[in-house]
Amino acid sequence: MFKPTRNQARQLFFGAWRKYKQQEILTGLEQIALEVILLHPEYHGMLEDVERYGDKDYLPEMGETNPFLHLSMHVAIKEQLSINQPAGISERFLQLKQQTGNEHDAAHQVMECLAEMLWQAQRNQTAPDATVYFSCLDRQLTGQSKK
């Protein structure tokens, strides 16, 4: 399993954006990162300023969204979908895509559930549990709020 450091993850996005702007060849992972970046024009300026944003800390308690975490979650979801892992994620994603009307909105719903699963695993000091993930996705599909 690839477990990049914070700096490596950020450099993936900075590098993919730089290569795209300079019309250089991208690796497979950089191409996936670029697809995600292109969906988020609000981050383009940030990705052009490595000096300012390369080491910036984002504080959720201060209402700050970490754009690198957001982009990384998109990449993780794309990777999950490409191999249908955990098994069943692709089917649920397609259902959400039909429900929302577009892939990006569906990905954001999946992201909420991925974040919930990871948060619970961290809180409970356990491995991520696909049943938590799928339970959340199933609630998204039925329009039920978390209980």
C-alpha positions as CSV (number, residue, x, y, z in Angstrom):
1,M,0.0,0.0,0.0
2,F,1.3,3.4,-0.9
3,K,1.4,5.7,2.2
4,P,2.9,9.0,1.1
5,T,4.0,11.6,3.6
6,R,2.2,14.9,3.7
7,N,4.9,16.5,1.6
8,Q,4.8,13.7,-1.0
9,A,1.1,13.9,-1.3
10,R,1.2,17.6,-1.8
11,Q,4.0,17.3,-4.3
12,L,1.9,15.0,-6.4
13,F,-0.7,17.8,-6.9
14,F,1.9,20.6,-7.3
15,G,3.8,18.5,-9.8
16,A,0.8,17.3,-11.8
17,W,-0.4,20.9,-12.1
18,R,3.0,22.2,-13.1
19,K,3.4,19.4,-15.7
20,Y,0.0,20.1,-17.1
21,K,0.7,23.9,-17.4
22,Q,4.0,23.1,-19.1
23,Q,2.4,20.4,-21.3
24,E,4.7,17.7,-20.0
25,I,3.9,14.0,-19.9
26,L,2.2,12.9,-16.7
27,T,2.5,9.6,-14.9
28,G,-0.6,7.5,-14.3
29,L,-1.1,8.8,-10.8
30,E,-0.4,12.4,-11.9
31,Q,-3.1,12.0,-14.6
32,I,-5.6,10.9,-12.0
33,A,-4.5,13.9,-9.8
34,L,-4.9,16.2,-12.7
35,E,-8.4,15.0,-13.4
36,V,-9.4,15.8,-9.9
37,I,-7.6,19.2,-10.0
38,L,-9.5,20.2,-13.1
39,L,-12.7,19.6,-11.2
40,H,-11.6,22.2,-8.6
41,P,-10.7,25.5,-10.2
42,E,-10.8,27.1,-6.8
43,Y,-7.5,25.4,-6.0
44,H,-5.7,26.2,-9.3
45,G,-4.1,29.4,-7.9
46,M,-3.0,27.6,-4.8
47,L,-1.3,24.9,-6.8
48,E,0.8,27.6,-8.6
49,D,2.3,28.9,-5.3
50,V,4.3,26.0,-3.8
51,E,6.2,28.5,-1.5
52,R,3.1,29.7,0.1
53,Y,1.0,26.5,0.3
54,G,3.6,23.7,0.3
55,D,3.8,23.6,4.1
56,K,0.6,25.4,5.1
57,D,-1.3,23.9,8.0
58,Y,-5.1,23.8,7.7
59,L,-7.1,24.0,10.9
60,P,-10.6,22.4,10.6
61,E,-11.5,23.8,14.0
62,M,-11.0,27.3,12.5
63,G,-13.3,26.4,9.6
64,E,-10.4,25.8,7.1
65,T,-10.8,23.2,4.5
66,N,-7.6,21.3,3.6
67,P,-7.6,21.3,-0.2
68,F,-4.9,18.6,-0.3
69,L,-7.0,16.3,1.8
70,H,-10.0,17.0,-0.4
71,L,-8.1,16.3,-3.6
72,S,-6.5,13.2,-2.0
73,M,-9.9,11.9,-1.1
74,H,-11.0,12.3,-4.7
75,V,-7.9,10.4,-5.8
76,A,-8.6,7.6,-3.3
77,I,-12.2,7.3,-4.5
78,K,-11.1,7.1,-8.1
79,E,-8.6,4.3,-7.2
80,Q,-11.3,2.4,-5.3
81,L,-13.7,2.7,-8.2
82,S,-11.0,1.5,-10.7
83,I,-10.7,-1.8,-8.9
84,N,-14.1,-2.0,-7.2
85,Q,-12.5,-2.2,-3.8
86,P,-14.0,-2.6,-1.3
87,A,-16.2,-4.9,-3.4
88,G,-19.5,-3.2,-4.1
89,I,-18.2,0.4,-4.1
90,S,-18.6,0.8,-7.9
91,E,-22.3,-0.3,-7.8
92,R,-23.1,2.1,-5.1
93,F,-21.2,4.9,-6.8
94,L,-23.2,4.3,-10.0
95,Q,-26.4,4.5,-8.1
96,L,-25.3,7.8,-6.4
97,K,-24.3,9.1,-9.8
98,Q,-27.7,8.4,-11.2
99,Q,-29.3,9.9,-8.1
100,T,-27.2,13.1,-8.1
101,G,-27.1,13.5,-11.9
102,N,-23.3,13.9,-12.1
103,E,-20.1,12.1,-11.1
104,H,-18.6,15.0,-9.1
105,D,-21.6,15.3,-6.7
106,A,-21.6,11.5,-6.4
107,A,-17.9,11.5,-5.5
108,H,-18.6,14.2,-2.8
109,Q,-21.2,12.0,-1.2
110,V,-18.9,9.0,-1.3
111,M,-16.2,11.3,0.2
112,E,-18.5,12.0,3.2
113,C,-18.8,8.3,3.9
114,L,-15.1,7.6,3.4
115,A,-14.3,10.4,5.9
116,E,-16.8,8.9,8.3
117,M,-15.3,5.5,8.0
118,L,-11.8,6.8,8.5
119,W,-12.8,9.0,11.4
120,Q,-14.5,6.1,13.2
121,A,-11.4,3.9,12.6
122,Q,-9.1,6.6,14.0
123,R,-11.4,7.2,17.0
124,N,-11.8,3.5,17.8
125,Q,-8.1,2.7,16.9
126,T,-9.2,0.0,14.5
127,A,-8.8,-0.8,10.9
128,P,-11.2,1.0,8.5
129,D,-14.5,-1.0,8.3
130,A,-16.2,-1.3,5.0
131,T,-19.5,-2.0,6.7
132,V,-19.4,1.5,8.2
133,Y,-18.6,2.8,4.7
134,F,-21.4,1.0,3.0
135,S,-23.9,1.7,5.7
136,C,-23.2,5.4,5.2
137,L,-23.4,5.0,1.4
138,D,-26.7,3.2,1.7
139,R,-28.1,6.0,3.9
140,Q,-27.0,8.5,1.2
141,L,-28.8,6.4,-1.4
142,T,-32.0,6.2,0.6
143,G,-31.8,9.9,1.7
144,Q,-31.7,9.0,5.3
145,S,-29.7,11.1,7.7
146,K,-27.2,9.6,10.1
147,K,-28.8,8.2,13.2
